[in-house]
Amino acid sequence: GENVEQHPSTLSVQEGDSAVIKCTYSDSASNYFPWYKQELGKGPQLIIDIRSNVGEKKDQRIAVTLNKTAKHFSLHITETQPEDSAVYFCAASIGIKAAGNKLTFGGGTRVLVKP
Amino acid sequence: GAGVSQSPRYKVAKRGQDVALRCDPISGHVSLFWYQQALGQGPEFLTYFQNEAQLDKSGLPSDRFFAERPEGSVSTLKIQRTQQEDSAVYLCASSDRLAGNNEQFFGPGTRLTVL
């Protein structure tokens, strides 16, 4: 089955700096790659996603890149703010209609933005 | 509108007890997923429903785990004869795949502690 590796496990940045989180996946059939933010005591919340027919996607301070050949994708957060502090998860899925798009998650990155 | 809700939010069980965890998905969402999230790790897929049909239960760790969604809306995850290794946060997610959208909306989770 699919395996997703995520690095680093913890990331501490100064407010205003950029943060980059990297993930690799194993199954070349994966075609959907969401990123989730999870705050303490809450469920994961989607912040951005990318599909395999797109190489890059941006939404304000957040961007995601995908390299299908190398089977890796990255999350970039620019101009970090204290409210960006949370645990971030990457995930991958194969969108098979009959089976649903179950997500395989990475191990998570705890991001701390220091004021 | 209302998001995914789960109850109870916290559950403490003695080893050997049975527990039932409830998920109320977003109204009209066809797809419903259960995930298990151990402390400090990413969520792991347990099972998937499309309406009332359980199409994938490959992630259920043992036959002590059982899930149902009899009317295609509310779902219940039942764990029989709980063990300490069952301690985790159980997350429910729903999505509207008929709209062609892969996004999964997560509930806040139920934190299960088995003593």
Boltz contact constraints between the chains, C-beta under 6 A:
constraints:
  - contact:
      token1: [A, 32]
      token2: [B, 102]
      max_distance: 6.0
  - contact:
      token1: [A, 42]
      token2: [B, 108]
      max_distance: 6.0
  - contact:
      token1: [A, 43]
      token2: [B, 91]
      max_distance: 6.0
  - contact:
      token1: [A, 43]
      token2: [B, 106]
      max_distance: 6.0
  - contact:
      token1: [A, 43]
      token2: [B, 107]
      max_distance: 6.0
  - contact:
      token1: [A, 43]
      token2: [B, 108]
      max_distance: 6.0
  - contact:
      token1: [A, 43]
      token2: [B, 109]
      max_distance: 6.0
  - contact:
      token1: [A, 44]
      token2: [B, 106]
      max_distance: 6.0
  - contact:
      token1: [A, 46]
      token2: [B, 103]
      max_distance: 6.0
  - contact:
      token1: [A, 89]
      token2: [B, 42]
      max_distance: 6.0
  - contact:
      token1: [A, 99]
      token2: [B, 55]
      max_distance: 6.0
  - contact:
      token1: [A, 99]
      token2: [B, 56]
      max_distance: 6.0
  - contact:
      token1: [A, 100]
      token2: [B, 31]
      max_distance: 6.0
  - contact:
      token1: [A, 100]
      token2: [B, 48]
      max_distance: 6.0
  - contact:
      token1: [A, 101]
      token2: [B, 102]
      max_distance: 6.0
  - contact:
      token1: [A, 102]
      token2: [B, 45]
      max_distance: 6.0
  - contact:
      token1: [A, 102]
      token2: [B, 48]
      max_distance: 6.0
  - contact:
      token1: [A, 105]
      token2: [B, 42]
      max_distance: 6.0
  - contact:
      token1: [A, 105]
      token2: [B, 43]
      max_distance: 6.0
  - contact:
      token1: [A, 106]
      token2: [B, 42]
      max_distance: 6.0
  - contact:
      token1: [A, 107]
      token2: [B, 42]
      max_distance: 6.0
  - contact:
      token1: [A, 108]
      token2: [B, 42]
      max_distance: 6.0
